[in-house]
């Protein structure tokens, strides 16, 4: 049994996004969500938490690269910004 396959993983998802009052044209947005893949490699659950949502996959890659760079910097206090 492949441990990496039968578990929660991150995957890029796509979805049609519209504004609730119709002010914006619908567009496809790409995001990263948790998915659960069973032992057969089938996706059996897509998590509701959206980790990132951008207009294309290239923008997701760029954002992830910047996030990795943040790992080498000191943490900032959420309330004070210090």
C-alpha positions in Angstrom: 0.0 0.0 0.0 1.5 3.4 -1.0 1.5 5.6 2.1 1.6 8.8 -0.1 -1.4 7.8 -2.2 -3.8 6.7 0.6 -3.8 10.0 2.5 -4.7 13.6 2.5 -2.7 15.5 -0.2 -2.7 19.0 -1.7 -4.2 19.4 -5.2 -4.9 22.3 -7.5 -8.6 22.6 -8.0 -10.5 24.9 -10.4 -13.9 26.4 -10.0 -16.2 28.9 -11.6 -16.4 32.0 -9.3 -19.1 34.7 -9.5 -20.0 37.5 -7.2 -23.1 36.9 -5.3 -24.9 40.0 -6.6 -23.7 39.5 -10.2 -21.5 42.5 -10.4 -18.5 40.6 -11.8 -18.3 38.3 -14.8 -17.9 34.7 -13.9 -14.3 33.4 -14.2 -12.4 30.2 -13.6 -10.2 30.4 -10.5 -7.5 28.0 -9.4 -6.9 27.0 -5.8 -5.1 24.6 -3.6 -7.2 22.3 -1.4 -6.7 19.1 0.6 -7.9 16.0 -1.1 -8.2 12.5 0.2 -7.0 9.8 -2.2 -7.9 6.1 -1.6 -5.7 3.1 -2.1 -6.9 2.9 -5.8 -5.7 6.5 -6.4 -9.3 7.8 -6.6 -10.1 11.1 -5.0 -12.8 10.4 -2.4 -13.0 13.7 -0.6 -12.1 17.3 -1.4 -11.6 19.5 1.7 -13.6 22.7 2.1 -10.6 24.8 3.3 -9.1 26.8 0.4 -5.4 27.5 1.0 -4.9 29.8 -2.0 -7.0 31.1 -4.8 -5.6 32.8 -7.9 -6.4 33.4 -11.5 -4.0 30.8 -13.0 -1.6 28.0 -12.1 1.5 30.2 -12.8 0.3 32.7 -10.2 -0.1 29.9 -7.7 3.5 28.7 -8.4 4.8 32.3 -7.9 2.9 32.6 -4.6 4.2 29.3 -3.3 7.8 30.3 -4.2 7.3 33.5 -2.1 5.8 31.5 0.7 8.8 29.2 0.8 11.1 32.3 1.0 9.0 33.4 4.1 10.2 30.2 5.9 13.7 31.7 6.0 12.6 34.9 7.7 11.7 35.6 11.3 8.1 35.1 12.3 6.0 38.3 12.8 3.6 38.8 15.7 0.1 38.6 14.2 -1.3 41.4 16.4 1.6 43.8 16.5 3.4 43.2 13.3 6.7 43.2 15.1 
